[in-house]
Amino acid sequence: MKLARFAPMVAVAALAAAAFGMDIGGVRLKGRPEGDLLACGGGSVWRIAPDGEVKWRKNGCGNIHRAVRRGGKVYWSNGNIWVTDVATGKTELYCSPAPRDGTFGFDITSGGTIVVAENATDYITEMKLDTKETVARFKGDPKGKDGKTPHRHHHYRMVSKTAAGTYLVCCSGANVVREYDSSGKLLWEQFTPALAFEAFRRANGNTLVSHLGAITEYTPDHKVAWSFSCGDAPELKLANLCGIYERKNGNLVVGTYANGVEDGSRATGFEVTRDKKIVWSYAPAGRRLSTMTILPW
């Protein structure tokens, strides 16, 4: 009964929060994204409206690295791959490479397949989505320049399939992106200054790679065509750049790892133009919060 006294105050606070682009949990969104966003990190996956409202959330996701929506389902990874029905909240195990730290990187292709990078086994596997019928399977190489193999937790992060049918694999502990054909033949590799988290092939043939301190676009002959570093947007107080998504206009939507702080002054997700202008930024209040991957819903 005593809580009823505070109902008007809560309603006023909610209205004020909406006016400033944040929810009453303290989530701040500066600027306005084009459409809803799907974000993951810090044990949760959630849907963000352009005004900052959290429209859907699933907690208890552990060390979640990536989430992708297809229709009414969200696929997400935390060492295993899970699938959650958005309408019902029902969650099922999709793929469980053993032992722990099995899979963090996966990609759902436009052709209706899923590509999985298995840390524990070093296999890259492409399957027809929801059937597990194998399309391709080969072993990648997680070794560094020195020939040493990192702990399995850092064998791989994200993986993506190119328009040419090849596979870009981020070997995180080795600080390198390797490209393979479907037989496992190494076609190309690009070493990075720090942990390689995500890579994808642009339409111009260059490869964009996020590697914590920066995002770099490399040409096929390893020249730097473009880059964006944490220092290019000092107002966001960035660190640990992770997930990257390219919009049709060339803008990048970027997520970060463990960059959140209790006062919400550090951005954990943002969109940046090719001339390094910030379109919007997302800053949840909470110590070491992550938004490792953030994609259009």
Summary of the structure (lengths in Angstrom):
residues: 297
radius of gyration: 19.4
end to end distance: 39.3
largest distance: 69.4
contacts: 998
relative contact order: 0.13
helix: 9%
strand: 44%
